[in-house]
Amino acid sequence: MAAKTKTNKTTVPIEKPKSKQDIVLGLLRRQDGASIADICEATGWQPHSARGFLSGALKRRLGIEVASEKNEAGERRYFVAAIIMSD
C-alpha cells in the first residue's frame, strides 16, 4: 500500500450563489425599489411569477411587508424595509 502524502493546499471558500429570493430582496431594498420588470429581468421570471412571489413567498410565507406606489410614469414600484435579525 502506498503512503499518503500531505500537500499544503490553500482552499478558497466557495461562495454560495445568491438565490433568486436574495436577489429580489436586494432589489426591493434599493432606494428606488423595484418594478415587476426589474424583478423579471434579474430572475428570468414571467411577470405573473414575480407578482406571485411578492404576495406568496414574501408576504405570506416570510411575513415581510411589501409596500408599493406608482411613480409619475404610472409604473408601480415595490419596496421592503431592511430586515433586522435579532437573537
N, C-alpha and C positions, 0 to 999 in steps of 0.2 A: 504494500500500500504506500502511495506517495505521501510525503509530508506536505501539509498545507502551509502555504506561505502567506504571511500577512502583508498587505500593502497599505500604505498610508494614503488613502484617497480622501480628499475633502469633498464632502457632498453638499451641494447647494440645495436648500429646502425648495421643493417644488410648490409653487403657489397653486392653490385650488382655483380653477377657473370660476369666475363670477357666475352665479346663477341668473336666470332671467329675472327672478324676483329681486335680486340685489340690484340689477341694472335698472329696473323700473323704479325701485325705491330711491336710487340715486338721482334719477331724472325728476322725480316728484319733489325732492328736497332742494332742488335748484331754486334760485331767487325768482325766476320767471315760471317755475313749474314745468309741466309738460303737456303737450296736446296728445290726442289719440294718435295723430300722425307721427309725432316724435317717438311714442312708445312702439308703434308698429315698425318704424324704421330701425330702432335699436334692437328689437327682439325677433323680427321676421313674422310677427303675428298678424292676423287679419284684424280689422277694427272691432268686430264683434267679440273676438277673443280678448283684446285689450280691455274693452269695457267690462267684460265678464270677470277678468282678473281684478279690476278695481273694486267691483262690488262683491265678488265672491271671496277671493283669497284675502284681499286686504281688509275689507270692512267686516265681513262675517267671520272668517276663519281666524285672522290675526287680530281683529279688533282695532285696526288702525283707522283713524278718522281721516277721510279724504274729502277735501274741500274743492270746489270748482267755481270758476267765474268766466264770463265771456269778456273778451277784450274788444277794442274798438272795431276790429275787423270782423267781429262775430264769431271768432274762434274760441272754443271752450278750452280753458287751461285747468289742469288738475294740480293740487298741491297737497303735501303732507308735512306735518311738523316733524322735526328731528326726533328720533326715538331715543329715549334715555333709559338704559337698562339699570336697574337698581339691584343690589344684593339682598 
